[in-house]
Amino acid sequence: MTPKKAFASALEWPGWSRAGKDPQTALAALAAAAPRYAACAGLAGEEFPFDDRVAFDVVEETEGTATTAFGAPDVRFAADRRRTTRAEAERLARIAEAAWTLLDRVAGKAPAELRKGPRGGGRDRDAMLGHVVGADGGYARSIGVKHSEVDPADRAARDALREAMLEVLRQPSDGSPIAGKKWPPRYAARRIAWHALDHAWEMEDRSAPAD
């Protein structure tokens, strides 16, 4: 959390992370997102027994960073440094892959020009997809994947980058940061899936006519 923004994240469900002006509103936003997150869990082949009436047990809190205040869940928790078995690692990868799949499906139905945000801003569809691919390139480097810059319009190159990232996530781990960098596997999966889902949901919202 920071003085003006907080994130709430479900540690066992990568990508189920939402923001609010304080911890209470972040938890409320997390609960409200449960029905939307269920689609991602389903694509990953996971049972997801929650709806927007879910109650959370807060197991860990910590101060945020400048990136948190900017709008991304940047904090690594002690729980993120738990070991992951092969089965757990494959689950993390399936959920991250499902988040990308959901984004692609939403983009396939979205208009090229999206409704503007409340202050007249916001990226249109293709620019948003380009932003996600660019961010994924940075995330890839954070988990030790070396690659050339990916043209967002080159789907084969994009998919190859994603597969290289998923292969890293599929590896069992003692919970140490991947490739000697900063991101342990559980956090990496959460950040990657959150970013794809955050923009998929934004694209859905901004594809609809204004009320």
One Martini backbone bead per residue (centre of mass of N, CA, C, O) as a GRO file, in nm:
protein
  211
    1MET     BB    1   0.101   0.032   0.013
    2THR     BB    2  -0.008   0.371  -0.013
    3PRO     BB    3  -0.139   0.677   0.045
    4LYS     BB    4  -0.316   0.643  -0.259
    5LYS     BB    5  -0.247   0.322  -0.293
    6ALA     BB    6  -0.382  -0.015  -0.331
    7PHE     BB    7  -0.327  -0.369  -0.310
    8ALA     BB    8  -0.500  -0.676  -0.390
    9SER     BB    9  -0.398  -1.026  -0.345
   10ALA     BB   10  -0.426  -1.355  -0.457
   11LEU     BB   11  -0.182  -1.581  -0.401
   12GLU     BB   12  -0.325  -1.846  -0.552
   13TRP     BB   13  -0.419  -1.620  -0.792
   14PRO     BB   14  -0.301  -1.526  -1.062
   15GLY     BB   15  -0.421  -1.186  -1.130
   16TRP     BB   16  -0.585  -1.147  -0.860
   17SER     BB   17  -0.577  -0.800  -0.885
   18ARG     BB   18  -0.649  -0.496  -0.700
   19ALA     BB   19  -0.739  -0.158  -0.674
   20GLY     BB   20  -0.711   0.122  -0.435
   21LYS     BB   21  -0.703   0.384  -0.208
   22ASP     BB   22  -0.725   0.134  -0.013
   23PRO     BB   23  -0.747  -0.167   0.134
   24GLN     BB   24  -1.060  -0.182   0.134
   25THR     BB   25  -1.110  -0.110  -0.169
   26ALA     BB   26  -0.930  -0.334  -0.281
   27LEU     BB   27  -1.095  -0.571  -0.167
   28ALA     BB   28  -1.359  -0.496  -0.308
   29ALA     BB   29  -1.240  -0.519  -0.597
   30LEU     BB   30  -1.160  -0.814  -0.575
   31ALA     BB   31  -1.441  -0.927  -0.533
   32ALA     BB   32  -1.575  -0.802  -0.793
   33ALA     BB   33  -1.367  -0.978  -0.985
   34ALA     BB   34  -1.439  -1.280  -0.961
   35PRO     BB   35  -1.620  -1.337  -1.216
   36ARG     BB   36  -1.390  -1.263  -1.415
   37TYR     BB   37  -1.170  -1.460  -1.312
   38ALA     BB   38  -1.317  -1.728  -1.370
   39ALA     BB   39  -1.245  -1.736  -1.673
   40CYS     BB   40  -0.945  -1.784  -1.633
   41ALA     BB   41  -0.957  -2.037  -1.460
   42GLY     BB   42  -1.111  -2.206  -1.668
   43LEU     BB   43  -0.891  -2.198  -1.893
   44ALA     BB   44  -0.689  -2.349  -1.678
   45GLY     BB   45  -0.867  -2.581  -1.529
   46GLU     BB   46  -1.003  -2.435  -1.277
   47GLU     BB   47  -1.140  -2.425  -0.982
   48PHE     BB   48  -1.385  -2.153  -0.888
   49PRO     BB   49  -1.548  -2.091  -0.565
   50PHE     BB   50  -1.615  -1.777  -0.642
   51ASP     BB   51  -1.754  -1.463  -0.557
   52ASP     BB   52  -1.854  -1.133  -0.468
   53ARG     BB   53  -1.888  -1.265  -0.153
   54VAL     BB   54  -1.613  -1.286  -0.071
   55ALA     BB   55  -1.386  -1.366   0.190
   56PHE     BB   56  -1.095  -1.237   0.344
   57ASP     BB   57  -0.765  -1.327   0.438
   58VAL     BB   58  -0.520  -1.143   0.585
   59VAL     BB   59  -0.165  -1.238   0.571
   60GLU     BB   60  -0.040  -0.971   0.425
   61GLU     BB   61   0.157  -0.667   0.476
   62THR     BB   62   0.285  -0.381   0.280
   63GLU     BB   63   0.473  -0.164   0.143
   64GLY     BB   64   0.498   0.029  -0.117
   65THR     BB   65   0.573   0.178  -0.425
   66ALA     BB   66   0.600   0.372  -0.693
   67THR     BB   67   0.459   0.156  -0.867
   68THR     BB   68   0.208   0.134  -0.699
   69ALA     BB   69   0.121   0.432  -0.732
   70PHE     BB   70   0.102   0.406  -1.047
   71GLY     BB   71  -0.042   0.083  -1.093
   72ALA     BB   72   0.131  -0.170  -0.962
   73PRO     BB   73   0.209  -0.494  -0.832
   74ASP     BB   74   0.535  -0.474  -0.682
   75VAL     BB   75   0.515  -0.669  -0.443
   76ARG     BB   76   0.699  -0.887  -0.238
   77PHE     BB   77   0.632  -1.165  -0.059
   78ALA     BB   78   0.695  -1.414   0.151
   79ALA     BB   79   0.498  -1.612  -0.001
   80ASP     BB   80   0.663  -1.593  -0.277
   81ARG     BB   81   0.914  -1.778  -0.140
   82ARG     BB   82   0.798  -2.031  -0.197
   83ARG     BB   83   0.790  -2.326  -0.298
   84THR     BB   84   0.777  -2.515  -0.613
   85THR     BB   85   0.639  -2.746  -0.769
   86ARG     BB   86   0.572  -2.880  -1.059
   87ALA     BB   87   0.263  -2.854  -1.034
   88GLU     BB   88   0.260  -2.556  -0.941
   89ALA     BB   89   0.412  -2.439  -1.183
   90GLU     BB   90   0.209  -2.530  -1.401
   91ARG     BB   91  -0.022  -2.363  -1.287
   92LEU     BB   92   0.097  -2.086  -1.320
   93ALA     BB   93   0.126  -2.109  -1.629
   94ARG     BB   94  -0.172  -2.158  -1.700
   95ILE     BB   95  -0.277  -1.886  -1.594
   96ALA     BB   96  -0.103  -1.699  -1.762
   97GLU     BB   97  -0.202  -1.811  -2.033
   98ALA     BB   98  -0.503  -1.745  -1.987
   99ALA     BB   99  -0.470  -1.439  -1.978
  100TRP     BB  100  -0.377  -1.409  -2.268
  101THR     BB  101  -0.618  -1.546  -2.401
  102LEU     BB  102  -0.828  -1.346  -2.301
  103LEU     BB  103  -0.711  -1.099  -2.435
  104ASP     BB  104  -0.733  -1.203  -2.726
  105ARG     BB  105  -1.042  -1.240  -2.723
  106VAL     BB  106  -1.120  -0.952  -2.663
  107ALA     BB  107  -0.969  -0.822  -2.903
  108GLY     BB  108  -1.135  -0.981  -3.126
  109LYS     BB  109  -1.410  -0.800  -3.033
  110ALA     BB  110  -1.287  -0.531  -3.046
  111PRO     BB  111  -1.259  -0.223  -3.121
  112ALA     BB  112  -1.021  -0.012  -3.235
  113GLU     BB  113  -1.202   0.206  -3.096
  114LEU     BB  114  -1.215   0.329  -2.783
  115ARG     BB  115  -1.350   0.438  -2.522
  116LYS     BB  116  -1.308   0.689  -2.335
  117GLY     BB  117  -1.221   0.812  -2.061
  118PRO     BB  118  -1.310   1.038  -1.815
  119ARG     BB  119  -1.051   1.226  -1.948
  120GLY     BB  120  -1.001   1.127  -2.259
  121GLY     BB  121  -0.842   0.865  -2.229
  122GLY     BB  122  -0.665   0.609  -2.367
  123ARG     BB  123  -0.613   0.331  -2.530
  124ASP     BB  124  -0.628   0.162  -2.796
  125ARG     BB  125  -0.622  -0.153  -2.890
  126ASP     BB  126  -0.338  -0.173  -3.032
  127ALA     BB  127  -0.184  -0.009  -2.821
  128MET     BB  128  -0.244  -0.199  -2.586
  129LEU     BB  129  -0.112  -0.449  -2.705
  130GLY     BB  130   0.167  -0.321  -2.736
  131HIS     BB  131   0.207  -0.267  -2.435
  132VAL     BB  132   0.200  -0.561  -2.341
  133VAL     BB  133   0.437  -0.664  -2.510
  134GLY     BB  134   0.644  -0.472  -2.390
  135ALA     BB  135   0.613  -0.563  -2.098
  136ASP     BB  136   0.682  -0.861  -2.148
  137GLY     BB  137   0.973  -0.803  -2.223
  138GLY     BB  138   1.047  -0.707  -1.938
  139TYR     BB  139   0.957  -0.959  -1.785
  140ALA     BB  140   1.145  -1.155  -1.923
  141ARG     BB  141   1.406  -1.028  -1.815
  142SER     BB  142   1.320  -1.076  -1.507
  143ILE     BB  143   1.342  -1.413  -1.590
  144GLY     BB  144   1.592  -1.459  -1.807
  145VAL     BB  145   1.487  -1.373  -2.094
  146LYS     BB  146   1.629  -1.376  -2.403
  147HIS     BB  147   1.559  -1.106  -2.642
  148SER     BB  148   1.414  -0.960  -2.887
  149GLU     BB  149   1.239  -0.732  -3.015
  150VAL     BB  150   0.886  -0.709  -3.033
  151ASP     BB  151   0.646  -0.713  -3.266
  152PRO     BB  152   0.313  -0.682  -3.211
  153ALA     BB  153   0.234  -0.788  -3.515
  154ASP     BB  154   0.407  -1.049  -3.437
  155ARG     BB  155   0.273  -1.338  -3.341
  156ALA     BB  156   0.504  -1.540  -3.341
  157ALA     BB  157   0.692  -1.376  -3.156
  158ARG     BB  158   0.498  -1.345  -2.922
  159ASP     BB  159   0.453  -1.652  -2.871
  160ALA     BB  160   0.750  -1.718  -2.818
  161LEU     BB  161   0.780  -1.542  -2.571
  162ARG     BB  162   0.562  -1.672  -2.400
  163GLU     BB  163   0.681  -1.959  -2.400
  164ALA     BB  164   0.946  -1.885  -2.260
  165MET     BB  165   0.807  -1.787  -1.999
  166LEU     BB  166   0.652  -2.049  -1.932
  167GLU     BB  167   0.899  -2.233  -1.903
  168VAL     BB  168   0.996  -2.094  -1.649
  169LEU     BB  169   0.735  -2.132  -1.473
  170ARG     BB  170   0.746  -2.463  -1.489
  171GLN     BB  171   0.964  -2.454  -1.283
  172PRO     BB  172   1.088  -2.559  -1.018
  173SER     BB  173   1.123  -2.414  -0.676
  174ASP     BB  174   1.267  -2.251  -0.381
  175GLY     BB  175   1.187  -1.920  -0.422
  176SER     BB  176   1.383  -1.787  -0.578
  177PRO     BB  177   1.498  -1.582  -0.779
  178ILE     BB  178   1.507  -1.556  -1.104
  179ALA     BB  179   1.818  -1.559  -1.234
  180GLY     BB  180   1.913  -1.362  -0.993
  181LYS     BB  181   1.696  -1.162  -0.949
  182LYS     BB  182   1.366  -1.043  -0.824
  183TRP     BB  183   1.168  -1.283  -0.928
  184PRO     BB  184   0.965  -1.493  -0.817
  185PRO     BB  185   0.744  -1.709  -0.949
  186ARG     BB  186   0.481  -1.612  -0.808
  187TYR     BB  187   0.514  -1.317  -0.887
  188ALA     BB  188   0.547  -1.341  -1.190
  189ALA     BB  189   0.267  -1.459  -1.243
  190ARG     BB  190   0.105  -1.226  -1.122
  191ARG     BB  191   0.209  -0.993  -1.301
  192ILE     BB  192   0.148  -1.109  -1.579
  193ALA     BB  193  -0.156  -1.169  -1.537
  194TRP     BB  194  -0.250  -0.893  -1.445
  195HIS     BB  195  -0.183  -0.729  -1.699
  196ALA     BB  196  -0.362  -0.882  -1.896
  197LEU     BB  197  -0.632  -0.851  -1.735
  198ASP     BB  198  -0.647  -0.548  -1.698
  199HIS     BB  199  -0.670  -0.499  -2.014
  200ALA     BB  200  -0.906  -0.678  -2.077
  201TRP     BB  201  -1.110  -0.528  -1.892
  202GLU     BB  202  -1.073  -0.251  -2.012
  203MET     BB  203  -1.159  -0.329  -2.299
  204GLU     BB  204  -1.439  -0.417  -2.228
  205ASP     BB  205  -1.538  -0.149  -2.099
  206ARG     BB  206  -1.450   0.032  -2.365
  207SER     BB  207  -1.648  -0.119  -2.573
  208ALA     BB  208  -1.872  -0.004  -2.431
  209PRO     BB  209  -2.114   0.191  -2.389
  210ALA     BB  210  -2.212   0.455  -2.242
  211ASP     BB  211  -2.443   0.531  -1.985
   0.00000   0.00000   0.00000
